[in-house]
Amino acid sequence: MSNSESSRAAPGQGRGVVAGLVFVFEKIMPDPFVLSIMITLLVILASLAFAPQGDFANILSSWFSGTFGILAFALQMILILATGFAIADAGPVQRGLRALAAKVETPAKAAFLIFPVVGVAAWLNWGLGLVVGALLAREIAKRTRIDFAWLVAGSYSAWSICNSGLSSSIALSQASHGNILNFVEKATGHVVPLGQTIFAPFVIIPTILVVTVMMMIFIRIHPASADTVIFAGQAETAAANTHAKTTDMNSFAARAERSVLGTLLLLALGIAYIVLLFRKGEFELDINMTILLFLLIGLALQRTPIAYADSIRRAAHQTGSMLLQYPMYGGIMGIMRGTGLAASISKGFVAVATPLTLPLWSFLSSLVITLLIPSAGGHWAVDGPFVVPAALALHASIPHSIMGVAMAENVSNMLQPFWAVPVVAIAGIRIQRVMGYTAITFAVSLLIHAGALWLIP
């Protein structure tokens, strides 16, 4: 990005509330790695003061185990991003994105394109939505004078509904027999089918409303022409073949790299395994299966092994910041869980609940926990053991109570930079200006989701 983005003038009096939020976030919000250090200190102090097992030795051991315990999950997330990037980086997809972006001439048309496209992609799979949103924003920004941070924030806002979709780890875990996080099955012996969660009206309606309402709001909050910061058009390494050609193109090495046989072998292995799972009735769309599906689709679109390897190398350039972010939040997660701080927060909320208000209390507790434990699966491991028993004891709606946690994850992500890191990395923009816009999404989506939990049966 151009240095002009970080050297913008202070907002004038007429720039409005949204521009003021952008300015404030630029001034007070540090780099996400620095922010994670600050949150770590905050959690340590809170654990010392309030956690039932908040002694310093336990804090240290919990921090260490959390930091290194998240590495497997971190690699999974990086692979989801990388394999999703390889799909979006493939020729047919790139041509499709360029064709869509070529029709955009105004901020309004950009919003009308980004919100439904990214919303659908995110509903299908959160990783796909992240990658498609960031790359579509770049393609639009290359061709049209539209504020780049506004574009990226719009794509991230559309992505926010992912925890209400097919890749919702909370909904999937409660629908999966024998899942370690299926607290409903452990307590009742029954699973909660997706028809009662992500396909239920109280989830579908706010999902559509958030995408639609935020699309209309973003059309109105695009900055004035004088304040617009456009895409700087940095060198597009993604358009160039990064593989160094050090051998004769007719050599065995070069022919092997360009042969489709390697791709066909991997496709055959992957497809055969999926067919085997279907025949045994064991197919589940979990994180590892998502990575496998992304890998197979990307290989098919890229065609040759070397083309796919080059695409993954380009994707790896975008994942550097994630290597720092995930271990830091793993340490925070470890302290929260190991000291009992997260459990204390959750218990405090559900202790004052009634059958009617428990879904809202689970929603509010999730808002707090998500800011400190951004992984939906990780924070469900904290909230679930208290939300589910409370719902059973109070005879409250179990689907509403568990999805209250998932829907709050959608909302809090708009202020939590954890998942924004890969988006801004791909887009090539500083996160501060993006979060200034998504603060608006946080406020609006909070009202929509809370209202749906309260009013829709």
DRENLUMMAR-435837 format. One record per atom (N, C-alpha, C): x, y, z. Coordinates in steps of 0.2 Angstrom, whole numbers, plus 5000, padded with zeros to 4 digits. Example, Ala and Ser with C-alpha at 12.3 -4.5 7.8 and 13.67 -1.06 7.14 Angstrom:
506649725039;506249785039;506649845039;506449895035;506849955036;506450005039;
! end
This chain:
500449945000;500050005000;500450065000;500150124998;500550184997;500650215005;501150255006;501250285012;500750335014;500350355008;499850405009;499350385014;499250315015;498650295019;498850305027;499450305029;499650315036;499850385037;499850425032;499950495033;499350545032;498750515033;498150555031;498050605036;497750655034;497650715038;497050695043;497050735049;496550725054;495850745051;495350705053;494650725051;494450785052;494150825048;493850885049;493150875052;492850925054;492250925058;491650895054;491650905047;491150885043;491150815041;491650775043;491750705040;491250655043;490950665049;490450625052;490750575057;490250535059;490450485065;490850425062;490750405056;491050345053;491750365052;491950425049;492550445048;492950455054;492550485059;492950495066;493150425069;492750375068;492950305071;493550285067;493550295061;494150265057;494750305060;494750365061;495250405063;495450385070;494950375074;495150355081;495450285081;495250235077;495550175077;496250175074;496350225069;497050225067;497550255072;497250295077;497650325082;497750285088;497250245090;497350215096;497450135096;497350105090;497350035089;498050015087;498449985090;499149965088;499149905083;499749885081;499749825077;499449765080;499149715077;498749665080;499249625085;499949615083;500349575087;500449615094;500549685094;500649725100;499949715104;499349725100;498749715104;498649655107;498949595104;498849535108;499349525114;499849565114;500249565120;499949605125;499549665124;499249705128;498649655131;498249625127;497749575130;498049525134;498549495133;498949445137;499049475144;499249535144;499349565151;498749575154;498249605151;497549615154;497249545157;497349495153;497049435155;497449405161;498149415161;498549395167;498249435173;498249495173;497949535179;497349515181;496849505176;496149485178;496149415181;496649375179;496649305182;496949305189;497449355190;497649355197;497149385202;496749425199;496249465203;495649425205;495349385199;494749355200;494649285198;495149255195;495149175193;495149135199;494849085200;494849035206;495548995206;495848985200;496548955201;497049005198;496949065200;497349125197;498049135200;498349085203;499049095205;499549095199;500149125201;500549145195;500849085192;501049035196;501248975193;500748935188;500148935190;499648915185;499548955179;499649015180;499549065174;500149045169;500749045172;501349025168;501248965164;501048905167;500948845164;500348845159;499848875161;499248885156;499448925150;499848975151;500049015145;500448975141;500948935143;501448895139;501048845136;500548805139;500248755136;499748775131;499448835132;498948865127;499348885121;499948925122;500348945116;500548895111;500748835114;501048785110;500448725108;499948735112;499348685111;498948705105;499048765103;498648795097;498948785091;499548755091;499948755085;499648715079;499348655081;499048615076;498448645073;498048685077;497448725075;497748775070;498248805072;498548865069;498748845062;499048785061;499248755055;498648745050;498148715054;497548705050;497248765047;497248815051;496948885049;497348915043;498048905044;498448925038;498348885032;498248825033;498148785027;497448795024;496948815028;496348835025;496448895021;496748945024;496949005020;497348995014;497848955014;498248945008;497948905003;497548855005;497148815000;496548854997;496248895001;495748934998;496048984994;496649014995;496949064991;497149034984;497348964984;497548934978;496948924974;496348914977;495748914973;495548984969;495649034974;495449104971;496049124966;496649094967;497149114963;497149074956;496749024955;496748994949;496449034943;496649014937;496449054931;495749064930;495349004931;494649014930;494249064935;494549054941;494249094946;494449174946;495049184944;495349244943;494949284937;494849244932;494449274926;493749294929;493449244933;492749264935;492749324940;493249334944;493249384949;493349454945;493849444940;493949504935;493349524931;492949474929;492349494925;491849524930;491749504936;491349534941;491549604942;492249614944;492449674946;492449724940;492449704934;492449754928;491849784928;491249764931;490649794930;490549844936;490949854940;490949894946;491149964944;490750014945;490950084943;490950134949;490550114954;490350164959;490350124966;490450154971;490350124978;489750084979;489150104976;488550074977;488550004973;488850004967;488849944964;489349894967;489949924970;490349884974;490049844979;489649884983;489349854989;488749804987;488449814981;487949764979;488249704976;488849704974;489249644972;489549614978;489949644982;490349614987;489949584993;489349614995;489049585001;488649514999;488349514994;488049444992;488549394990;489049414986;489549364984;489949334990;490149384994;490549365000;490149325005;489549355006;489049325011;488849255010;488749235003;488649165001;489249125002;489849145000;490449115001;490549095008;490449145012;490649135020;490149085023;489449095020;488949045023;489148975021;489448965015;489648895013;490248875017;490748915018;491348905021;491748965023;491948975030;492249035032;492849045028;493248995027;493949005024;493849035017;493349005013;493249025006;492949095006;492549115011;492349185011;492849235013;493349215017;493849265019;494249275012;494449225009;494949235003;494549264997;493949244996;493549274990;493449354992;493249364998;493149435000;493749484999;494349465001;494949505001;495149504993;495149454989;495349454983;494849494978;494249494979;493749524976;493849604977;493949624983;494049694985;494649714981;495249674981;495749704977;495649714970;495249664967;495149664960;494649734958;494249744962;493849804962;494249864962;494649864967;495049924969;495549944963;495749894960;496249904954;495949944949;495249944948;494949964942;494550034944;494350044950;493950094951;494150134957;494050204957;494250244963;493750244968;493850184972;493450174978;493950164984;493750194990;494150184996;494350114997;494950094998;495150024998;494949995005;495050035010;494950015017;494149995018;493750045015;493050035014;492849965011;493149955005;493049895002;493249825006;493849825009;494049775013;493549765019;493349825022;492949815028;492249795026;492049805020;491349785017;491349705017;491949685014;492049615013;492049575019;492349605024;492449575031;491749575034;491349625034;490749635037;490249575034;490249565027;489849515024;490049445026;490749435028;490949375030;490749365037;490549415041;490349405048;489849355049;489449335045;488949285046;489149215046;489749205045;490049135044;489849085049;489849105056;489649055061;488949035061;488549065057;487849045056;487749005050;488348985047;488248945040;488448875041;488648845035;488748765035;489448755039;489848795040;490548785043;490548805050;489948815053;489948835060;490148785065;490748785068;491048735072;490548715078;490148765080;489748755086;489148715084;488848735078;488248695076;488448625074;488948625070;489248555067;489348515073;489748535078;489948495084;489248465088;488748505088;488148485092;487748435087;487848435081;487548395076;487948325075;488548325078;488948265076;488948215082;488748155081;488748105086;489548085088;489648085094;490248075097;490748125097;490548185095;491048245095;491248265102;491848275103;492148295110;491848355113;491548405108;491248465110;490548465110;490248405109;489448395109;489248385116;489148445119;488948445126;488148425127;487848435122;487148425122;487048345122;487348315118;487348235117;487648205124;488148235127;488348205133;487848215139;487448265138;486948275144;486348245142;486148235136;485448215134;485448145130;486048135127;486048075123;485748085116;485648145114;485348165108;485748225105;485848225098;486148275095;485648325093;485948385091;485448445088;485548445081;485048425077;485148425070;485248495067;485548505061;485648575058;484948605057;484448565056;483848595054;483548645060;483848625066;483648665072;484048725074;484648725070;485148775071;485248825065;485648805061;485848855055;485248865050;484848815050;484248815045;483648845049;483648855055;483048875059;482948955057;482348975057;482149045056;482549095060;482649085066;482949125071;483649135069;483949095065;484649105062;484649125055;484249105051;484249125044;484049195043;483549215047;483249285046;483749335047;484149335053;484649385055;485249375050;485349315048;485949315043;485849355037;485249345034;485049385028;485049455030;484749475035;484649545037;485349585038;485849545041;486449575042;486749595036;486749545031;487049555024;486749615021;486049615021;485649665017;485749735021;485649735027;485649805031;486349835030;486849795031;487549825031;487749845024;487449805019;487549835012;487349905011;486749915013;486449975012;486750035017;487050015023;487350065027;488050075024;488450025021;489050045018;489050085012;488450085008;488350125003;488350195005;488050215011;487950275013;488650305017;489050255019;489650285023;490250285019;490250275013;490850275009;491150345010;491850355011;492050425012;492050465006;492050535008;492050585003;492650574998;492550604992;493150594987;493750624990;493750674994;494350704997;494750665002;494350615005;494650575010;494750505008;494550485001;494650424999;495350404998;495550345001;496250315000;496150254995;496450264989;496350204984;496950154984;496850104981;497350044981;497950074977;498550064980;499150094977;499350054971;499149994970;499349954964;500049924965;500249904971;500849874972;500949814967;501649794966;501749744962;501349684963;501049654958;500649594959;501049534958;501349504964;501749444963;501249384962;500649394963;500249334962;500149324955;500249374950;500149364943;500749334940;501349334944;501949304941;502049234943;502449194939;502649134941;503249134945;503149114951;503749124956;504249064956;504049014952;504548954951;505148974947;505648964950;506348974946;506448924941;506548934935;506648894930;507348884929;507648834933;508348824933;508548764928;508048734925;508248674921;507948684914;508148644910;507948634903;507148614903;506748654899;506048644899;505948574897;506348544893;506248474891;506648424895;506848444901;507148394905;506648354909;506848294912;506348254916;506048294921;506448344925;506148384931;505648424928;505748464922;505248504920;504648474918;504748414914;504148374912;503748354918;504048324923;503748304929;503348354932;503648414933;503248474936;502648494932;502648484925;502148514921;501648454919;501748394922;501348344920;500748344925;500148324922;499548314926;499448254930;499948204929;499848144932;499948154940;500348194942;500448204949;499748234952;499448274948;498848304951;498248254951;498248214945;497748154945;497848104950;498448094952;498548044958;498248074964;498448134966;498148164972;497348164972;497148184966;496348194966;496048124967;496348074964;496148004965;496147984972;496647994975;496747974982;496148014987;496148074986;495648114989;494948094988;494748094982;494048074980;493948004982;494347954982;494247884984;494147884992;494547924995;494447925003;493747955004;493548015001;492848035002;492347995001;492347954995;491847904993;491847854998;492447825001;492447775006;492047805012;492147865014;491847895020;491047895019;490847915013;490147915012;489847845012;490147795009;489947725009;489847695016;490347715021;490347695028;489847735032;489647795029;489147835033;489547875038;490147895037;490647925042;490847995039;490548025034;490748085031;490548145036;491048185038;490848245042;491248305039;490948365038;491248425036;491648455042;492248435044;492548465049;493148505046;493648525050;494148565047;494648525043;494848465044;495248425040;494948415034;494248395034;493948385027;493848445023;493748505026;493748565023;494448575019;494948565023;495648575019;495748525014;495548465014;495548415009;495148435003;494548455004;494148474999;494448544995;494648584999;494948644996;495648624992;495948574994;496548554991;496348524984;495848474984;495648444978;495348494973;494948544975;494748594971;495248634968;495748654972;496248694970;496748654965;496848594966;497248554961;496948544955;496248534955;495948524949;495948594945;495848654948;495848714945;496548734942;497048714946;497748734944;498048684939;497848624939;497948574934;498648544935;499148574935;499848544936;500148554943;500548504945;500848514952;501248574953;501648594948;502048654949;501648714949;501048724946;500648774946;500348784953;500148724956;499848724962;500348744968;500948724967;501548734971;501648814971;501648844965;501848914965;501248954968;500648934967;500048964971;500148964978;500348904981;500448904988;500948944990;501548944986;502048994988;501849064989;501449084984;501149154984;500749164990;500349104992;499849114998;500249115004;500849085005;501249085011;501549155012;501649195007;501849265008;501349305012;500649285012;500149315015;500049295022;500349235024;500149205031;500749225036;501249265035;501749275040;501449305046;501049355046;500749385052;500349325056;500049285053;499649235057;500149185061;500749175059;501149135063;501349165070;501249235070;501349265077;500649265081;500149285077;499449295080;499149235084;499149175080;498849115083;499149095090;499849085090;500149065096;500049115102;499949185100;499849235106;499149225108;498649215104;497949205106;497849135109;498249085107;498249025111;498449025118;498949075119;499249085126;498649115130;498349165127;497749195130;497149145132;497049105127;496549055128;496749005134;497348985134;497648945139;497548975146;497649035147;497649065153;496849075155;496449095150;495749095152;495449035154;495648975151;495348915153;495748885159;496348885159;496748855164;496648885171;496548945171;496448975178;495648985180;495248965175;494548965177;494249035176;494549085173;494349145172;493749145168;493749115162;493249115157;492649075160;492749025164;492148995167;491849035172;492149075176;491949125180;491449175177;491749205171;491349255168;490649215165;490749155162;490149125159;489649115165;489849085171;489449065176;489049135179;489449185179;489149245181;488549265177;488549255170;488049275166;487449225167;487549165167;487049115167;486649115173;487049135179;486749125185;486149175186;486049225182;485449275183;484949265177;485049205174;484549195168;483949165170;483449175165;482749135166;482749095159;482249055159;482149015152;482049065146;481749125147;481649165141;482349205140;482649225145;483249265144;483949225143;483949155144;484549125144;484949135137;484549125131;484849135125;485249205124;484949255127;485249315127;485849325132;485749285137;486349285142;486949245139;486749195135;487349155132;487649195126;487249235123;487449285118;487949335121;487749365127;488149415130;488749395132;488749335135;489349305138;489849285132;489549265127;489949245121;490249315118;489949365118;490249435116;490849445120;490849435126;491449445130;492049395129;491849335129;492349275129;492649285122;492249295116;492549295110;493049355109;493049405112;493549455112;494249435115;494249385119;494849355122;494949285119;494449245117;494649185114;494249185107;494549205102;494249215095;494049145092;494349095093;494149035090;493449005093;493048995088;492348975090;492348905094;492748865091;492848795095;493148805101;493648845102;493948855108;493548885113;493148935111;492748975116;492048935118;491848885113;491348845115;491548795120;492148775120;492348735125;492348765132;492348835132;492248865139;491548885140;491148905135;490448925136;490048865137;490148815132;489648755132;489548715138;490048705142;489948665149;489448695153;489348765153;488848805157;488248825154;488248835147;487648855144;487148795143;487448735141;487048685140;486648655146;487048645152;486648625158;486148675160;486348745160;485848795162;485248785158;485348775151;484748775147;484248715149;484648655151;484248595153;483848615159;484248645164;483948655171;483348705170;483448755166;482948805166;482348785161;482448735157;482048715152;481948765146;482548795145;482648845140;482748815133;482648855128;482748825121;483548805120;483648745119;484348725118;484648755112;484348745106;484548775100;484648855100;484248885103;484348965104;484948975108;485048935114;485548945118;486248935115;486248875112;486948865109;487048905103;486548925099;486748975093;486749045095;486549055101;486649125104;487449135105;487849085107;488549085107;488849095100;488549055095;488849065088;488749125085;488149155086;487949215083;488349275086;488449275093;488849325096;489549325093;489849265091;490449255088;490449295082;489949295078;489849335072;489949415073;489649435079;489649505081;490349525083;490649485088;491249505091;491849505086;491749465081;492349465076;492449535073;491949575073;492049645070;492449685074;492549675080;493049705084;493649675086;493649605085;494249565086;494649555080;495249575080;495749575074;495949505072;495849455076;496049385075;495949365068;495349365066;495149335059;495249395054;495249455056;495449505051;496149505048;496549475052;497249465050;497349435043;497149375042;497249355035;496849395030;496349425031;496049465026;496449525024;496649565029;497049625028;497749605025;498049545027;498649525024;498549505016;498049475014;497949465007;497749535004;497349575007;497249635004;497849685003;498249685008;498849725008;498649795011;498349795017;498149865020;498249855027;498249915031;498349915038;497649905041;497649865047;497049845049;496649895053;496949955055;496650005059;496050035055;496150055049;495650085045;495050045044;495249975043;494649925042;494249925048;494549915054;494149905060;493749975062;493950025059;493550085060;492850075057;492850045051;492150035048;491849975051;492149925053;491849865056;491549875063;491749925066;491449945072;490749965071;490549995065;489850005064;489449935063;489749885059;489449825058;489349785065;489849795070;489749765076;489149795080;489049855080;488449885083;487749865080;487749865073;487149845069;486949775070;487449735069;487349655069;487249635076;487449675081;487249655088;486549665089;486249715087;485549725088;485149675084;485349665078;484949615074;484949545077;485549525078;485549455081;485249445088;485349495092;485049495099;484249495098;484049535093;483349545092;483049475089;483349445085;483149375082;483149325088;483649325092;483649275098;483049285102;482849355103;482349375108;481649365105;481549375098;480849385095;480649325091;481149285088;480949235083;481049165086;480449125087;480449065090;480849015086;
! end
